[in-house]
Every structure is written in C-alpha cells, then in structure tokens.
Amino acid sequence: MTHSRRAFLGTSVAAAGLPLADLASKVTTMPTGDDPLGVRGDFAGANARTYLNTAYQALLPRQVAEAGRAFIERKATNPLLVGEMMRKTDEVRGQFARLIGAAPEEVGFLFSTSEGENLVAQALDLQPGDNVVIDELHYESEFVLYRALEARRGITMRVVKHRDGAVTARDLEPHVDRRTKLVSVAWVSHQNGFRHDMRPIADLAHAHGALCYTDAIQAVGMFPVDVKASGVDLLCCGSYKWVLGGFGPAPLYVRRELLDRIRPDRSGWMQVARELPDFRFELHKTAKQYEYSTLPFCEVYMLGAGLSYIERVGVSRIEQHTVPLARQLQDGLLRQGYRLFTPPGNTSSIVTYFFTGEATAHRQAFERATIDVTVRDALKQVRVSTALFNTADDVTKFLDVTKGLR
C-alpha cells in the first residue's frame, strides 16, 4: 500500500493546524463552608436545581461543556485530522489509567460498559457446564447477557441473593467452584449504592481459577479506585456519571497478563499497529486491540476535561465530601420512618429507600421542589445520589420534601 490510511494519518496531521486546547481550566470558585471543594460555581445546573441524580447521569462542569463546544466549533470550521484525535485519545487513556492505578497499555476504549462485559464473556470461550457467578445487585445487561449465553452455550448463570441490600465474598463463596470461569459484580450497585469490598471477591475467584470482572461506572470518580490493590482482572466504566464526561467512550481495563487471553470479538482499522504487504496487518498487543473502529472523539475530549477536573479537585476529597452527605441522607430518612434499601454503614454516595404511597405523588413533589432524583414506580423506590457539587443544604431541602410523604 503506497499511500495507506495509516501513513496518511502519520504524515499529514500537521495540516490540521493548531491542536485543540484542553479547555478544562482551573476550578474557578473558592472553597466555602457550604461548598468545601470550591466547585459549585462551575456547575450551572447545581445552582438552578437541587440535583441529586448523578447516579443517573452527571451534570457537566463548565470546563467539560467548553471542551465539547470547542471540538464542535473546530469541526465546523477547521476539522482536526484523525491522527491528532488519536494522540488525544492516548493522552486521555493515560489520565484514566492514573485514576484507577493501571498502566496505559492496559486501557482500551469501548462504547459502553455492556460492551465491555460482552467482550470479556465472548473471550472466555465458555463451554457447556461452565458457570458465571454474579449477584442480584448487578446491572440489568448482565442478566440479559448470561441468559443468552445459557441458551447458546449451555452455561449456567448463578445469581447470588443479597442480604439486606448487601452481598459479600462469603455470600458468593458457596456458588463458586472449579467450573466457574468468571465472578462479576458492579463495584457499586446502581440499585442501592452498595459498595463491594473487591479484594476478597477477587481472591475468591482466583482461588478457583476464575477471573474477576467489575462494572465500575458507579465507582470510578466517586472514590479512589486501585485495580492492583483490589485484585480485579477486568473493569469497564462509562463516562457520563462520576467521571463527568459525555456519552460515548467507555474505558476498559484488562490486566496486562490477560491481554493475550481476552481477545477482541470484532475487527477494524484502529486495531492496526503496522501495515504489511498483501493486505496483512500487525495488530496492537496492548489494550488498543479492543478499539476496532472510529471513536466518538468529541466525547473523548470531554472525558479528558472531566478527568482533568477530577484530578485537580482530588477523588479522595470528593469521597470525603459526598459520603458524609449520603450518611446525612440515610440518617434523615430513618428518622422520618423510611425503610432503606442501602445497607447501614455503606460507603458510597448513593442512597435508595422504599416508599408506601403513590409514586406519582412522590414524583410530583420532587418536581415542584425542583429536585432531581430517580423514582422507580414499580419498585416503590427512590434513589438519591450526592456528588461533588452538592451541599448539606441540598440534603436538607430534599428531607423537607420527604417528611411530607410516605
């Protein structure tokens, strides 16, 4: 190939003009008693509404919105060439790797957490009689995925029941045996915010020769995540919740030793490291091998801005601010007589409780008060989540509404 696409990307990128700047400028507000992280001024939505719904999707700080607008404006006037966007992708890859304690070579970009677990499950070459162990606090996609694999491959999905909203390694242990190929949990459950202790679960899986996978979309950015210390083998995380990005890129972590085993389940041009004669290719041996097609580059730039924002604020400081707010929520709801689905002592920023009245009344009460939460009509549950921009006043306003409901 005399004029290959890869060669074009490498040689003509200079024609794109100046690189798109990282517009995630410094946090612009100062810490105060009500806003100890000094971020509230960057979140326009948090000042217009009482937004307690980051577990659904996050508000964007001003800097991330600016990064998205700048990309679109550049696309409209002087589009970036793919080579420059791919270099930005590598920069963001490094940012995400630092956030979870991984190496950049262990991080690839997919399009959703559901795609991540699908890729892993297909790579395991599951055979009749094998089993996968998950818990009932997992996300819905996993149940769909493993029921489909039961029908197609003759495996067994073993679903471990929760006890009062929690599942521990001890609960999982009776279900794990020599035919278990994967133990999969959501690091933090979207259902009730339960935060798993991942190390004992990973150790349990490894003791039986299985791998440990976690859906971390409700964890990364909420509190410090260290994939090495936790022992997890595989992790996927969407970008539109706690890492303050848009919809699109979903970073996938694959432990270095597994890169040869977890093979891509589809093929495309972005996997190519080097082109060879006769339409043959040398593919990436790192986690770039999972990037088979053009990425949503605008959202990659936005994710980079979101990660930069989190890096400057500090994820430990975010946890130290938001988890006490969630505890304040739990204590207030218990005093008002509500039954919690979130177990006591939980250390995430998500709280779910049950109500007995009509769902419509709850939904309308929150709408009148301009409070955003997730109301689950059929389950008679409300899920509330506190983020870095929330304050004790937000929690008080919420509890002022719930005391008039039941």
C-alpha positions in Angstrom: 0.0 0.0 0.0 1.9 3.0 -1.3 -0.5 5.6 0.2 -2.1 3.8 3.2 -4.5 5.4 5.5 -2.2 4.8 8.4 0.7 6.6 6.6 -1.7 9.5 5.8 -2.5 9.8 9.5 1.1 10.0 10.4 2.3 12.4 7.7 -0.4 14.9 7.1 -1.6 15.7 10.6 0.4 19.0 10.6 -2.0 20.3 8.1 -4.8 20.3 10.7 -3.4 23.5 12.2 -3.0 24.1 16.0 -4.1 21.3 18.3 -7.4 21.7 20.1 -6.6 23.1 23.5 -7.5 21.3 26.7 -10.1 23.8 27.9 -10.6 22.2 31.4 -9.1 25.3 33.0 -8.7 25.7 36.7 -11.6 25.3 39.1 -12.9 28.8 39.3 -14.6 29.1 42.7 -13.1 29.2 46.2 -14.0 26.7 48.9 -16.6 27.9 51.4 -18.4 26.3 54.3 -21.3 25.2 52.1 -19.0 24.4 49.2 -15.8 22.9 50.7 -14.5 21.7 47.4 -14.9 25.1 45.8 -16.7 23.6 42.7 -20.3 24.7 42.8 -19.7 27.8 40.6 -18.6 25.5 37.8 -21.9 23.6 37.7 -24.7 25.8 36.4 -27.3 23.1 36.8 -26.5 22.7 40.5 -27.4 26.4 41.0 -30.6 26.2 39.0 -31.9 22.9 40.6 -31.2 20.6 43.5 -29.5 17.9 41.5 -29.3 14.7 43.5 -29.2 12.3 40.5 -25.5 11.8 39.4 -26.1 8.0 39.7 -28.4 8.5 36.6 -26.1 10.9 34.8 -23.8 13.7 36.0 -24.1 17.4 35.4 -21.2 18.7 33.4 -18.9 21.3 34.9 -18.4 24.4 32.7 -14.9 23.2 31.6 -16.2 20.0 30.2 -19.0 21.7 28.3 -16.5 24.2 26.9 -14.3 21.3 25.7 -17.3 19.8 23.8 -18.3 23.2 22.3 -14.7 23.9 21.2 -14.5 20.5 19.5 -17.8 21.1 17.6 -16.7 24.6 16.6 -13.4 23.2 15.3 -15.4 20.5 13.4 -17.5 23.2 11.8 -14.6 25.5 10.8 -11.3 23.5 10.6 -11.7 19.9 11.5 -9.0 18.0 13.3 -7.3 15.2 11.5 -7.7 11.7 12.9 -4.0 11.5 13.8 -4.3 14.4 16.3 -7.5 13.0 17.7 -5.8 9.6 18.2 -3.0 11.3 20.1 -5.5 13.0 22.3 -7.1 9.6 22.9 -3.8 8.3 24.1 -3.5 11.3 26.5 -6.9 10.5 27.9 -6.0 6.8 28.1 -3.1 7.8 30.4 -5.4 10.0 32.5 -7.9 7.2 33.1 -5.1 4.7 33.8 -3.7 7.0 36.5 -7.1 7.4 38.1 -7.5 3.6 38.5 -3.9 2.7 39.2 -3.3 0.9 35.9 -0.8 1.3 33.1 -1.9 3.0 29.9 -1.2 -0.2 27.9 -3.9 -1.9 30.0 -6.7 0.6 29.0 -8.7 0.5 25.8 -11.8 2.4 24.7 -15.2 0.8 24.0 -18.6 2.4 23.7 -20.4 1.2 26.9 -20.0 -1.0 30.0 -22.4 -3.5 28.5 -20.0 -3.9 25.5 -17.1 -4.5 28.0 -18.7 -7.5 29.6 -19.9 -8.8 26.3 -16.3 -8.7 25.0 -15.0 -10.5 28.1 -17.7 -13.2 28.1 -17.1 -14.0 24.5 -13.3 -14.1 25.0 -13.6 -16.7 27.8 -14.7 -19.4 25.3 -17.4 -20.7 27.7 -18.3 -24.3 27.3 -21.4 -26.4 28.4 -21.2 -27.0 32.1 -19.2 -23.8 32.9 -20.8 -21.2 35.1 -20.6 -17.5 35.8 -21.4 -16.1 39.2 -23.0 -12.7 39.6 -25.2 -11.1 42.3 -28.7 -9.7 42.1 -27.4 -6.2 42.7 -25.7 -6.2 39.3 -26.9 -4.1 36.3 -29.6 -5.5 34.0 -27.4 -6.1 31.0 -25.5 -8.8 32.8 -28.7 -10.9 33.3 -29.6 -10.5 29.6 -26.1 -11.4 28.6 -25.7 -14.6 30.6 -29.2 -15.8 30.0 -28.4 -15.6 26.3 -25.2 -17.5 26.8 -27.1 -20.1 28.8 -29.3 -20.7 25.7 -26.4 -20.6 23.2 -23.6 -22.3 25.0 -25.1 -24.4 27.8 -23.5 -22.5 30.6 -25.1 -21.6 34.0 -25.7 -18.2 35.4 -25.6 -18.3 39.2 -27.2 -15.3 40.8 -26.4 -14.7 44.4 -29.2 -13.1 46.5 -28.5 -10.0 48.6 -28.9 -10.0 52.3 -30.5 -6.7 53.5 -29.0 -4.9 50.4 -25.5 -6.3 50.7 -23.5 -9.2 49.1 -20.1 -10.2 50.5 -17.5 -12.7 49.3 -18.8 -15.1 51.9 -22.2 -15.0 50.2 -20.6 -15.6 46.8 -18.4 -18.5 48.0 -20.8 -21.4 48.0 -21.6 -20.6 44.4 -18.0 -20.6 43.1 -16.4 -23.9 42.1 -13.9 -25.4 39.6 -16.3 -24.8 36.7 -16.7 -21.1 37.5 -15.0 -19.0 34.8 -16.0 -15.5 35.9 -17.1 -13.8 39.1 -18.8 -10.5 38.1 -20.2 -7.7 40.3 -20.8 -4.0 40.0 -18.2 -2.3 42.2 -21.1 0.0 43.4 -24.6 -1.2 42.7 -26.8 1.2 40.7 -29.8 -0.3 42.5 -28.9 0.8 46.1 -25.4 2.1 46.1 -23.9 -1.0 47.9 -20.1 -0.8 47.6 -18.4 -4.1 47.3 -15.2 -4.9 49.0 -13.5 -6.1 45.8 -10.3 -7.7 47.2 -12.0 -10.7 48.9 -14.1 -11.3 45.8 -11.1 -11.2 43.5 -9.2 -13.6 45.9 -12.2 -16.0 45.9 -12.4 -16.0 42.1 -8.6 -16.6 41.7 -8.6 -19.4 44.3 -10.9 -21.3 41.9 -9.1 -20.4 38.7 -11.7 -17.8 37.7 -11.4 -14.2 36.7 -12.9 -11.2 38.5 -14.7 -8.6 36.4 -16.3 -5.4 37.7 -18.7 -2.8 36.2 -17.3 0.3 37.7 -19.5 3.0 36.2 -20.9 3.9 39.6 -17.4 3.8 41.3 -14.7 5.5 39.3 -14.7 9.2 40.2 -16.7 8.7 43.3 -13.9 7.4 45.5 -10.3 6.2 44.9 -10.1 3.0 42.8 -7.0 0.9 42.6 -7.2 -2.1 40.3 -4.0 -3.5 41.5 -4.8 -3.3 45.2 -8.3 -4.6 44.6 -7.1 -7.6 42.6 -9.7 -7.2 39.8 -8.7 -8.6 36.5 -11.1 -6.6 34.3 -13.0 -3.4 34.7 -15.2 -1.2 32.4 -16.5 2.2 33.1 -18.8 4.5 31.2 -18.0 8.2 31.2 -21.3 10.0 31.7 -21.6 9.6 35.5 -18.9 10.2 38.1 -16.0 11.0 35.7 -18.0 14.0 34.5 -17.9 13.2 30.7 -20.5 12.8 28.0 -21.9 9.7 26.4 -19.7 7.5 24.2 -16.3 6.3 25.4 -16.2 3.5 28.0 -12.6 2.7 29.2 -11.9 -1.0 29.6 -9.1 -2.2 31.9 -7.6 -5.6 31.1 -4.8 -6.8 33.4 -1.6 -6.9 31.4 -1.2 -10.7 31.9 -4.6 -11.3 30.3 -4.1 -9.2 27.1 -3.3 -12.3 25.1 -6.3 -14.2 26.5 -9.0 -11.6 26.3 -9.1 -11.4 22.5 -11.2 -8.8 20.6 -14.6 -10.1 19.4 -14.6 -7.9 16.3 -12.0 -6.3 13.9 -11.4 -3.0 12.4 -8.8 -0.4 11.2 -8.0 1.2 14.6 -6.5 -2.1 15.9 -3.7 -1.9 13.3 -0.3 -1.2 14.7 1.6 -1.7 11.4 0.5 -2.5 7.8 2.3 -5.3 6.0 2.3 -6.3 2.3 -0.6 -8.1 0.7 -3.3 -6.5 2.9 -1.9 -8.1 6.1 -1.6 -6.3 9.4 0.2 -6.4 12.7 -2.3 -5.6 15.4 -1.7 -3.8 18.7 -0.7 -6.1 21.5 -1.9 -3.6 24.2 -5.5 -2.8 25.1 -5.6 -0.7 22.0 -6.5 -4.0 20.3 -10.1 -3.6 21.6 -10.5 -0.3 19.7 -11.8 -1.6 16.4 -13.5 1.4 14.9 -13.7 5.2 14.9 -14.2 6.5 18.4 -16.6 9.3 19.5 -13.8 11.8 19.5 -15.8 14.8 20.8 -16.7 12.8 23.9 -13.1 11.6 24.2 -12.1 15.3 24.5 -14.9 15.9 27.0 -13.8 12.9 29.1 -10.3 14.3 29.1 -11.6 17.5 30.5 -13.7 15.7 33.1 -10.7 13.6 34.2 -8.6 16.8 34.5 -11.3 18.3 36.6 -11.4 15.3 39.0 -7.6 15.2 39.1 -7.4 18.9 40.3 -10.2 18.5 42.9 -8.9 15.1 44.1 -11.0 12.0 44.2 -10.2 11.4 47.9 -11.6 14.9 48.7 -14.7 14.1 46.6 -15.3 10.9 48.7 -14.7 12.7 52.0 -17.3 15.3 51.0 -20.0 13.2 49.3 -20.2 10.1 51.5 -21.0 12.1 54.7 -23.7 13.8 52.7 -25.1 10.3 51.9 -24.9 9.4 55.5 -26.9 12.6 56.3 -29.5 11.5 53.9 -29.7 8.0 55.4 -30.0 9.3 59.0 -32.7 11.8 58.0 -34.7 9.2 56.1 -34.5 6.8 59.0 -35.7 9.4 61.4 -38.7 10.1 59.1 -39.6 6.4 59.3 -38.5 5.2 55.8 -37.1 1.8 55.2 -33.7 1.9 53.4 -32.5 -0.5 50.7 -29.0 0.8 51.1 -27.3 -1.1 54.0 -26.1 0.7 57.1 -22.5 1.8 57.1 -22.3 1.8 53.3 -19.5 4.0 51.9 -20.8 5.2 48.6 -22.6 8.4 47.6 -25.9 6.6 46.6 -28.9 6.0 48.9 -32.1 4.1 48.0 -35.2 3.9 50.1 -38.7 2.4 49.9 -41.9 4.4 50.0 -45.5 3.2 50.5 -47.6 5.9 48.9 -48.3 6.6 45.2 -45.3 7.0 43.0 -47.0 9.9 41.2 -47.2 11.9 44.4 -43.5 11.4 45.1 -42.5 12.3 41.6 -44.7 15.4 41.6 -43.4 16.6 45.0 -39.8 16.5 43.8 -40.7 18.2 40.6 -42.4 21.0 42.4 -39.4 21.5 44.6 -37.1 21.3 41.5 -35.2 18.3 43.0 -33.8 15.7 40.6 -33.8 12.1 41.9 -34.7 8.7 40.4 -38.2 7.5 41.3 -38.8 3.8 40.5 -42.5 3.5 40.3 -42.9 -0.3 40.1 -40.4 -1.0 42.9 -41.6 1.9 45.0 -38.1 3.1 45.5 -36.3 6.4 45.3 -32.6 6.6 44.6 -30.7 9.7 45.7 -27.0 10.4 44.9 -24.8 13.2 46.2 -21.9 14.5 44.1 -19.0 16.9 44.5 -21.2 19.9 43.9 -23.9 19.0 46.4 -24.2 20.6 49.8 -25.7 20.0 53.2 -28.4 22.5 52.2 -29.3 20.3 49.2 -29.8 17.3 51.6 -31.9 19.5 53.9 -34.1 20.6 51.1 -34.6 17.0 50.0 -35.6 15.9 53.5 -38.0 18.8 53.8 -39.9 17.2 50.9 -39.7 13.6 52.1 -41.1 14.4 55.6 -44.4 15.2 53.9 -44.5 12.0 52.0 -44.6 8.3 52.8 
